[in-house]
Amino acid sequence: MTNEQLLERITIDSAVCHGQPCIRGTRVLVTVVLDALAAGMSAAEIVEHYPTLTVDDVRAAAAYGAWLAKQEIHALSATS
């Protein structure tokens, strides 16, 4: 699955979780998944704790975090 396909699993809807990025079809915030990864949890452990998620959803959250970091780099280089 490409990063583009993974990013399609992320939704931002003002009517769901106050517009924070979530995994499509759930109310699981991307930040929750990223925090779990940062704490050392494996994708399988995260899916075990959040059974509405799949391993690809966890990968999608990581892809979204990487995409945001790239956006920040582009924004910083544009102002330099």
C-alpha positions as CSV (number, residue, x, y, z in Angstrom):
1,M,0.0,0.0,0.0
2,T,1.4,3.4,-1.0
3,N,1.6,6.4,1.4
4,E,-1.1,8.1,-0.7
5,Q,-3.4,5.1,-0.2
6,L,-2.6,5.1,3.5
7,L,-3.3,8.8,3.9
8,E,-6.8,8.2,2.5
9,R,-7.5,6.3,5.8
10,I,-7.1,9.6,7.7
11,T,-10.2,11.9,8.0
12,I,-10.7,15.4,9.3
13,D,-14.3,16.2,10.0
14,S,-15.5,19.1,12.2
15,A,-18.4,16.9,13.3
16,V,-16.1,14.1,14.5
17,C,-13.6,14.5,17.4
18,H,-13.7,18.3,17.1
19,G,-12.1,18.2,13.7
20,Q,-8.9,16.4,14.8
21,P,-7.4,13.8,12.4
22,C,-8.9,10.4,13.0
23,I,-8.6,7.0,11.4
24,R,-11.4,6.7,8.8
25,G,-14.6,5.1,10.2
26,T,-13.5,5.4,13.9
27,R,-13.1,8.0,16.6
28,V,-9.5,7.0,17.2
29,L,-7.3,10.0,16.9
30,V,-4.1,9.9,14.9
31,T,-2.3,11.4,17.9
32,V,-3.4,8.5,20.1
33,V,-1.9,6.0,17.6
34,L,1.3,8.1,17.3
35,D,1.7,8.4,21.0
36,A,1.3,4.6,21.3
37,L,4.0,4.1,18.7
38,A,6.3,6.6,20.5
39,A,5.7,4.7,23.7
40,G,7.1,1.6,22.1
41,M,3.9,-0.3,21.3
42,S,3.9,-2.4,18.2
43,A,1.2,-2.1,15.5
44,A,-0.2,-5.5,16.7
45,E,-0.4,-4.2,20.3
46,I,-2.2,-1.0,19.2
47,V,-4.7,-3.1,17.2
48,E,-5.3,-5.3,20.2
49,H,-6.0,-2.2,22.3
50,Y,-8.1,-0.6,19.6
51,P,-9.9,-3.4,17.8
52,T,-11.6,-1.1,15.3
53,L,-8.1,-0.5,13.8
54,T,-6.0,-2.5,11.5
55,V,-2.3,-2.6,11.1
56,D,-2.7,-0.5,7.9
57,D,-4.5,2.1,10.0
58,V,-1.5,2.2,12.3
59,R,0.7,2.6,9.2
60,A,-1.6,5.4,8.0
61,A,-1.2,7.3,11.3
62,A,2.6,7.0,10.9
63,A,2.4,8.2,7.3
64,Y,0.3,11.1,8.3
65,G,2.9,12.1,11.0
66,A,5.6,11.9,8.3
67,W,3.5,14.0,5.9
68,L,3.0,16.7,8.6
69,A,6.7,16.8,9.3
70,K,7.4,17.3,5.6
71,Q,4.9,20.1,5.5
72,E,6.7,21.8,8.4
73,I,10.0,21.5,6.6
74,H,8.6,23.0,3.4
75,A,7.0,25.8,5.4
76,L,10.2,26.6,7.2
77,S,12.3,26.5,4.1
78,A,9.8,28.8,2.3
79,T,10.3,31.5,5.0
80,S,14.1,31.3,5.0
